[in-house]
Structures are given as C-alpha cells and as structure tokens.
C-alpha cells in the first residue's frame, strides 16, 4: 500500500523532486492548506457557521453571568444549549474534515518516505544505507577521543557526524546516535532535510525535520488563506 502511495506521490509531485526539500515542503504545505480552506469554503455554509459561532460566544457570556449569580438552573439550560450548538458546528465541519484527513493519509506517507530520515543500525563496525532499492555499505570507527569516523566503502571517502554527502543525487546530513541501552545498537541517521530555527522551541529545539517544518509553514498559510477567502 505504501509503495502505491509513494508511486502516486512521485507522479503528482514530480516537478518538486528536483527542488531543495525546504522549498518543496513549503510548496506542499501551502498547496494542502489551500485545498483544506477551499474544501471548507465549498462544503460548509459559511453564513450559518458564522451564526453558530456567534451564538456560542453569546451563550458562553451568559454562562459566565449565570455562574457569578450562582444560578444553577440557568447554567444547566445554557450548557444544554451549548452542547447542541457544539454538535451542530461539528456536523457542519465534518465533511471538510474527512476530505482533509483523506488527503493527509495520502500525502504524508509520501512526504515521510521522500524527506524523512534513513536510519541505519550499526552491526559491529559496519552498516548499510538502504533507500529506494539502493544499497551503500559503510564502515564506522570509534576513536579513543569519542570521535566517530564513517567510511564510504564504495568511494573510500571519510565522514564525521554533521558532514554532508551526496547519494542518489541528493544531499544527506550524517548523524550518529549512540545506543539507548545495552540491547539496542548505535545507529547512523541520514537526514535529507534539517531546518535550523532562529530560536529554540520548547520540547522541539532549534532544529526540525520535514514534519516540523510542514506544521510551521501550514499554520500561517491557513490563517492567511482563511482571511483572503472569507472562511470561518
């Protein structure tokens, strides 16, 4: 199934494959945001949704007043009304939500395969880079000063973590992860996309991959497109 999705993705996004991954993911992010916003515009009655949101806001204000007066009976009636409005809103946005999820399930596996990391477990002093049917053998040497030296067994070139190399016409950033415990091997990670952020984000850091960059691009794109197209 994944193979079929990847093949379709390669066909649909063929013009983007020659671009730098950062530009390609940014374009895909904008494209998906546009599709999601248009789906909302077409499938949802915007005037009705606007009215429902306005009514919900009014109910929330009335609930606050009833809470201050400690009017339990009024609060109960308002909460029941609020639940009905919430259900009405959810019903309205369900169709574009289904369309969005279907598109995500189609595009995200392709993006992960195309722009995700290739993780190669180290077996003794060697490991294999495997991607799209291509195999490249490497050896790894651990120096006394904790330095790691990686050797391409095909070209004979030497690399260290943080270096970049070209495989299949694409630039890969080499990373090294030591074993997490006694039962797991060390791994060498080949990343085709790493974006350095100007500031560090809590729980994320200052370096993100394709998914983090997609989210970072999609949020402002969606907000701007919603404003331009008048979508609630």
Secondary structure, DSSP 4 states (H G I P E B T S, - for coil): -HHHHHHHHHHHTGGGTTS-HHHHHHHHHHHHHHHHHHHHHHHS-HHHHHHHHHHHHHHHHHHHHHHHTT-HHHHHHHHHHHHHHHHHHHHHHHHHHHHHHHHHHHHHHHHHHHHS-EEEE-BTTEEEEEETTEEEEEEEEE-TTS-EEEEETTT--EE-TT-EEEETTEEEEEEEE--SSTTS--EEEEES--EEEEEEETTTEEEE-HHHHHHHHHHHHHHHHHHHHT--
